[in-house]
Amino acid sequence: MDRSFASTLSALRREKNISQRVAAADLGISQALLSHYENGAREPGLGFVCRVCDYYGVTADYLLCRTDEPDAAANARRAAMTFLEQIRTVADRAELALEELAEGGL
């Protein structure tokens, strides 16, 4: 991932075609402060991060660049698919072990 919090925050706003002035007002901060957050000059507190997640409909993991998936449902699907693949691997190994036991006449 080559994103940063600042670039992600700015990109989310631009994707929604919202001006800094409007986004700042909606998020309860000044336009100048939003500009500082978007250019990386300042880092916000947790309360602001939560408001941004709600405002843009993304997860904190996405906003904080811990995942490339912006929504929780996509994260859950990916985790479920990974888990199912692990279960299939275990089941395949168990089936092979049973076949080997059966061939060995046990």
N, C-alpha and C positions, 0 to 999 in steps of 0.2 A: 504494500500500500504506500503510495507516494502522496497521500493527502495529509493535511494538518487540520486541527480544529478550526483555525481561522479560514482556511480555504474552503472547508466543508460548509461552514456557516455562511460564507459569502455565496457559494454555489447554490445552496438551498434557497436562499433569498432570490437569486437571479433566475433559478428554474421556475419559481412561482411568479416571476415577473412583478416583484414587489420592490418598491423603492426603499432605500435605507430609512427614510423619514417615516414611512408607513409601518415598516417592520419594527422600528424602534418604539414608536407610539404603541403598537399592539403588544409589544413585549415589556412595556413599562420602563423604558430607559431612554436616555437622550440619543439623538442621532450621532453625536460625537462619540459617545461611549460605544455604540454599535460599530462605528467605523474603527475604533481602536481594537475591538474584538476581532473584526473581520481582517484587519491587516496584521494582527498578531502582536500589537503593541501592549495589549493588556490581556489578562486571563480572567474569565468570569468565575463567579461562585457557583455552587451547586444549585441554588435556587434558579438562577438564570438558565443553566443547562437544562433543568427540568422543564422550564417554560418553553425553551426553544424546541425540545423534543415534542412537547404537546402541540406547539404552534405549527411545526412542519410535519408532524406525524411520523417521526423517525425514532429509533431507539437511541439511548445514550451511547451504547456501544458503537453505533454508526457515527454519531456526532463526534465521539472521542477517538474515532479512527481505529477501533478495535475489530471492526468487521466491515466488509464491503456491502453487506445487506442492510438496506435502510429500514426494513420493517421486521418486527418480531416474528411474524408468521413465516417469513422466508428463513429466518434463523432457526425456528422450530422445525421447519421442513427439512432443512439441511442436517440438523442434529438427528432427526428421526431417521433419515436415509442412512446416515453414518452408522447409527445404532443397528438398523436392520441389516446392513452389510456385515457388521460384526457378528450378528446372530447367525446369518447364513454361513459365514466362515466356520463358526463353531459347530453348526449342524453338519456341514460337509465333512469336517474332521471327525466328528463322532460317527457319521455313517461309514467313513473309510475304516475307522477302528473296528466297528462292528463287523464289517465285511472281512477284515483280516482275522478277527477272532473266529468267524464262521468258517473260513477257509482252513484255519488251523485245527479244526475239529474239536474245539472246546465247547 
